[in-house]
Amino acid sequence: MMQALQFSTTGTVDALQLRELPIPQPKAGEVLVEIRATGINPSDIKNLLGLFPYTSTPRIPGRDFAGVVISGQAELKGKAVWGGTGKGFGFYRDGCHAQYVVLPADAVAPLPASLSFAQAASCGVPLITAWDALERSQVQKKTRLLIIGAGAVARAAQHLAHARGAEVVMAARRSDVVHTLQSQNIKAFQLTQAAQLADQAREHFHQQAPQVIVDTTGYWLTAAVTSLDAFGHIAVIAAPTDDQIMLSPLNLYRRGGSIIGINSLLYSLEDCAVMLTKISAAFPDGVPLINDFIERPLSEAVDAYQQISQGSSQKIVLIP
């Protein structure tokens, strides 16, 4: 038997329970991973609240993990791996907020030597989301990239874009956040009014408009369109409700621009493992840490979920 988080109904975080469940058994082409660390993401809370129409119950949640393969494919047995965030994982197939999880053998990536299990479990979803945003918006060497926001995905995008040789500027609302970024030798400015974004961006790109804008908040989409260079791309990883955004297609048309929706849940577990392998290769000196986190035992997981659902921004990694 194993300990695992599970919910049998959605609509409230109170539905989550820590239960004793049978250890899943791998079939042909699968592996059994002993979870050493697993991160809680905002989407895990939204899952419990019933915001994903395809979630089925009863369900073990969880999208990010790092652990050791203990059975299945012989060549993987005993290997340290990380993975997660794939299509349906934690939604209509059991996730990783448990002591063990069964996965397709191709759904795990080698754990980078530079990361501990807990560090790896804290950053999988942000790294995959950021990687997808940069890939699909064609960020490469010398691309003028503006990143709006300073959360985990924004920081992941900054690290990944820097590794590609892009010219990166970040923008955030809070002055203390901007000062922190600047103290780390990251070009950054404070967002003030939407109407000023274009001028602020040009000022930081030597009077040129950004070629790519990654909006990790979703709230600056309208201003991003009017700030974009010709034939540019805007990658959006958050989706405010329609009545919060008034977007003029004419402004986008005149620039020949495109808006790209970024949703890591569209990719399979195998796709995400490929991305994590490429991300590891992008940092030959070691994958950088994306955010601070605290570790809590799996036995305290229900309380950790409650803490996050009540507004805590602290990243929590569960240790089975």
N, C-alpha and C positions, 0 to 999 in steps of 0.2 A: 504494500500500500504506500501511497505518497500523500503529502500535504499539497493542496491546491486551492486556489481561489476559484469560486464558482458562483454564478448567479442564474436563477431560474425564471426571472422576470425582469423587465426593464422599466425605467421610469423613475428610479430612485437609487441612490448609492447605497441605501440601507439594504438593498437586495443582495449585496455581496456577502459571502460567507467563506470562512476557511474550513475546508472539509477534508476528510480522508477518502481518497479515491484509488481505484486500482491503477497500478503503473501501466501505461499503454505499451503495447508490444509492436515492434516494427515488423512490417511485411517486406516482401522482396523489393529492393530498391529504396528502402527507407533506413533511417538510423534512429537510435534512441539516444537523446542528449540529456546528460545530467546537468541541470541548470545550476550554475555557480553564481550568477547575478542576472537580474532582469529589471529593466527600467519601467517606470510608470510615465506614460505620456498623456497629454490632454485628451487625445482621442480615446483613451481607455475610460476616462470619466464620461465622455460623451456617449460612449458605447453603453455604459450602464444606464444612462439617462434616456436611452431609446432614440437617439438622434441618427442612428444608422438603420434604415428600413430593412436591410437584408440580414440583420443579426438574428440568429436562431438560438434557442435555449433548450436545455441547460448548456451553459458555455463557460469555459475557462478563458478569461481575458488575457491580454498581454501581447505586445508586438516586438519588443527588443530583448535579446538574450545573449549571454555568453556562457559557454560551458564546455563539457568534455563528452565526446562520443564514447558511449560504453558498450553499444552493441549495434549490429547491422553490418554495413559494408566493411570488410576486413581491413582495407587500406586506410580507413578513417578511424578505426578503433583506437582510443587513447589520445586522439588529437584534440587540441584546444581549438574551439570554433566560436564564431559569432554569426548572428543573422537576425532575420525577422522582417516585420512590416509588410509581408506579402499579402496578396489578394485573399480576403476572407480569414486571415490568420487572427484569431481572437474574436471573430465575428460569426462566421458559419463553419469554422473548424477551430478546435481548441488551440488557445494560445499558450504562452510560456510563463504565466504567473503561477508556477508550480515547481515541484522538485524535478520533474522529468517532462520531456516533450518528444513526440515522434514527428519526424520531418522527412521529406524526400532527401536522399543522399546529396543531391545537387543543390539543396537549399541552405547549405552551411558553407561558410567561407573560413579559411584559416585565420585564426586570431593573430593580429599583428603583435610582434614581440614587444613593441613599445607600450602596449596597453594592458592593464590588469583586467580581470574579468569585470569588475565593477565599472571601470572607466569605459570599456567597450559597450556595456549594457546601457550606459548613460547617453550614448550619442548615435546609435544606429539610425533611428528615424530621422533626426535632423540632418545627418550626413547624406542619407539616400535622397531626401527631399531636395537638399541643396544641389546635389550632384545632378539630379534630373532637371532642375531649373537651369543650371549652367549649360548642360548638354543641349537641351531643347531650344535655348535662346542663343546658342552658338557663341558662347563666351570663349575667347582664346587669347593668345598673346596680344597685348596692347589694346584690347577691347576696353572702351570706357564704360565702366559698370558702376551704377549707383544702386546701393542696397538700402532699402528703407526698413528700419527696425533694427533691434540689437539683441533679439532673443537667440535661442539655440540655433535655429535654422539660418538666421542672418549671420551669426558668427561662423557657422559651418561654411556658408557660401563665401564669406570673406577669406577664410583659410584656403578653400579649394580654388577660388579665383586667383588668389595670390600665387598659388603653386602653378597656375597656368600662365602666369605672366601678364594678367590683366591689370589695368589701371583702376584701382578700387577706391571708391569713396562711400562712406556710410552716413546715414542720416537718422536721427532719433529725436523724439520730442523732449525728453528730459535732459536738462543741462548737465546733471551729474553723470549720466550715462555717456554723454558726448565727451566730457572731460576724462572719463575712464578710458574710453577708446583712444583719445588723443595721447594719453599718458602711455599707451601701449604702441605708440608710433603708427596708429591707424588714422588715415585721413577721415575726418568726420565733421559734420556740422549739425546745428540744432534746427529742427523743423519748427517753423513759426506759423505762417499762414499758407494755405494751399496756393494762393495766387503768386506767392514768392518762390515756390519750389523751382521753377524753371531758371530764374535768375541765380538762385543759390547754387544750383547744380552747375550751371555754366561757369560761375566764379571759381568752383573747385576743379573744373576740368579745363582751365586755361581758355575760357570763353568758347568752349565747344559743348554741344549737348551730349548727354550720355547716349551711347548706342544701345545699351541694355539697362533696364531697370528691373530689379527684383524687389517686389513689394511683399514683404512678409506679414503685413498687417491687413492689406486689402482696402484700407480706408483712404489711401492716397492715390487710388487708381485714376480718378478724373484728372488730378494734377499731374500724374505721371505721363499721361497721354500728351498733354501740352508741353511737357519737358523733354520729350523724346526726340532724338535725331531722326533724320529721314531713313526709312527702311529699318527702323529699330524694333526691338522686341521688349515686351513687358511680361515678366513671369509673375504670376499671382499664386500665392500658396494659401491664402485665406479668403473666405467668401462671406462678407457682410450681406445682410438681406438687401434685396433690390431697392427698397425705398431709402436706403442709406447712401446709395451711389447714383449720381446722375451723370451718365456717360454720353457724350456726343460722338456718334460714329463719324461725323464729318471731320472732326479733329484727327481721328485715327486715319481716316481715308487720305487726308491731305498729306500726311507724313508717310504713307505707304507702310504703316506700322502693323504690328500684330500683337495680340494679347494671348498668352499661353497659360492655360490652367494647369497647375501642378498638383497631382493627387497620387501619392505613393501607393495608395490602396488599389490602384489599377494594375500594379505589377505583381507577378507571381513571386512566391518565395524564392524560386530559382533565379528569376530576374534580379531580385534584390541581392542575392548572394554574389552574382556577377558584378553588380555595382560596388559592393563592399570590397571585392577583390581589386577592382580598378582604383578605388579610393585608397586602399593600402599602398598600391604601387605608385600613387601620386605623391606619396610622402616617404621617400627612401630614408629620411632621417627620423622617421617616427610620426605616426598620426597624432596631430595636436589635440589637446583637450578642448572640448567645445564649451563646456559650462561647469560650474561647481555643482556638487551634488552631495547628498548625505545618504548613508547606508542605514537601512532598517531591516531587521529580520523578517522573514516571511510571516512569522507569527503575529507581527504587528501591521500586516498589510491592510487590513480593513480600516484601521485607524489612519494609515497613511493615505488611503483613498479619500477618507473623509476630510483630512487636512487639505488636500489639493482641491477637492470640490468646494471647500469654503473660501477659496481664493488664494491659498498659498502658492507662491511662484517658485518655491524651492524644489529643485529636481530631486526625486527620491528613487533610489535603487534598492530593490529588495534582494536580500541574501537568504536563499533557502537553507 
